[in-house]
């Protein structure tokens, strides 16, 4: 007998692959978490005029129809574990929660860190109209303000 591989393994991976594809289509950088994924599947970095800018958001992807089973109006409820809620709330960068149901071609997102910090966090409400597409990637990258026009110049910070 061999080890069992549940269908959820493939469902989860397809969601992460979809997020990587959308980020690449938006011409931003996707950096997957290869080791020690404890609640962050990867990072997105904004690219302006072909240059990395240093504007980064962290991303947690949840894939499958079960994540869309709880609704409140036009919102999908997501109930993080206490440990993940604490982890995301304390993160130094925005944490974007992406919910994907690829069978129905639905992929939506919200700023989970902001939801948790604002006290409206459990459940985290994900607006069904906030699609994770190329425009959604750019919107997610603006969670802490306008996107930089030019690449980040570390020398200018060091000399200040």
C-alpha positions in Angstrom: 0.0 0.0 0.0 1.2 3.5 -0.9 0.6 6.9 0.8 -2.7 8.5 0.0 -2.8 11.8 -1.8 -6.1 13.7 -1.1 -7.7 15.7 -3.8 -7.3 18.8 -1.7 -3.5 18.7 -2.4 -4.2 19.3 -6.1 -7.0 21.9 -5.4 -4.7 23.9 -3.1 -1.8 23.8 -5.6 -4.0 24.9 -8.5 -5.1 28.0 -6.5 -1.4 28.9 -5.9 -0.6 28.3 -9.5 -3.5 30.5 -10.6 -2.4 33.3 -8.3 1.2 33.0 -9.7 -0.3 33.2 -13.3 -2.4 36.3 -12.5 0.5 38.1 -10.8 2.8 37.3 -13.8 0.1 38.5 -16.2 0.0 41.8 -14.2 3.8 41.9 -14.8 4.6 41.8 -11.1 6.8 39.3 -9.3 5.4 36.2 -7.5 7.7 34.6 -4.9 6.3 31.4 -3.6 7.1 30.1 -0.2 9.0 26.9 -0.8 10.1 26.2 2.8 8.2 26.5 6.0 4.8 27.7 4.8 3.1 28.5 8.0 0.3 30.7 6.7 1.9 32.7 3.8 1.9 31.0 0.4 4.1 33.7 -1.2 4.8 37.4 -1.9 3.9 39.8 -4.7 6.3 42.6 -5.5 5.2 45.6 -7.7 7.3 46.2 -10.8 7.2 49.7 -12.4 8.7 50.2 -15.8 10.6 47.0 -15.6 12.1 47.7 -12.2 11.4 46.1 -8.8 10.1 48.7 -6.4 10.2 47.1 -3.0 6.4 47.4 -2.6 5.5 43.9 -1.3 2.4 42.2 0.0 2.2 38.7 1.6 -0.4 36.3 0.2 -2.3 33.4 1.6 -4.3 31.4 -0.9 -7.3 29.2 0.0 -8.7 27.0 -2.9 -11.9 25.0 -3.3 -15.6 25.4 -3.3 -15.8 24.8 0.5 -14.3 28.3 1.1 -17.4 29.8 -0.5 -20.0 28.0 1.6 -20.5 30.7 4.2 -21.9 33.9 2.9 -23.1 37.2 4.3 -24.8 39.2 1.6 -22.3 39.8 -1.2 -19.4 38.7 1.1 -17.8 35.3 1.7 -16.9 34.6 5.3 -13.5 33.2 6.1 -12.8 32.0 9.6 -9.0 31.8 10.2 -7.6 29.7 13.0 -6.6 31.8 16.1 -2.9 31.1 15.3 -3.2 32.4 11.7 -5.3 35.4 12.7 -2.6 36.3 15.2 0.2 35.7 12.7 -1.5 37.8 9.9 -2.5 40.6 12.3 1.1 41.0 13.5 2.7 40.8 10.1 4.9 43.7 9.1 3.5 43.8 5.6 -0.1 43.6 4.3 -1.4 40.0 4.2 -3.7 39.4 1.2 -6.2 36.5 1.6 -7.2 35.1 -1.8 -10.1 32.7 -2.1 -10.3 30.6 -5.3 -13.0 28.3 -6.7 -11.4 27.5 -10.0 -14.2 25.2 -11.0 -16.6 28.2 -11.0 -13.8 30.6 -12.2 -14.1 32.7 -9.1 -11.0 34.3 -7.4 -11.5 37.1 -4.9 -9.3 38.8 -2.3 -9.1 41.1 0.7 -6.5 42.6 3.0 -6.7 40.1 5.9 -4.2 42.0 8.1 -6.3 45.2 7.9 -9.5 43.3 8.6 -8.0 41.8 11.7 -6.4 45.0 12.9 -9.6 47.0 12.4 -11.5 44.7 14.7 -13.8 43.4 12.0 -11.6 40.4 11.4 -13.4 37.3 12.6 -14.8 36.3 10.3 -12.8 38.0 7.6 -15.3 39.2 5.0 -14.2 38.9 1.3 -16.2 40.9 -1.1 -17.3 38.8 -4.1 -16.9 41.9 -6.3 -13.2 42.3 -5.4 -11.7 40.0 -8.1 -8.2 38.7 -8.0 -7.3 39.6 -11.6 -4.6 41.8 -13.0 -6.4 44.9 -11.7 -6.9 43.2 -8.4 -3.1 42.5 -8.1 -2.5 46.3 -8.5 -5.2 47.1 -6.0 -3.8 44.7 -3.5 -0.4 46.3 -3.8 -1.9 49.7 -3.0 -3.2 48.6 0.4 -0.6 50.8 2.1 -0.9 53.8 -0.2 -0.2 54.8 -3.8 2.1 52.6 -5.8 5.6 54.0 -6.3 6.2 55.6 -9.7 9.9 54.6 -9.9 11.9 51.9 -8.4 13.1 52.1 -4.8 16.5 53.7 -4.4 18.1 52.2 -1.3 21.0 54.7 -1.5 18.7 57.7 -1.1 17.4 56.2 2.2 20.9 55.5 3.5 22.1 59.0 2.7 19.1 60.7 4.4 
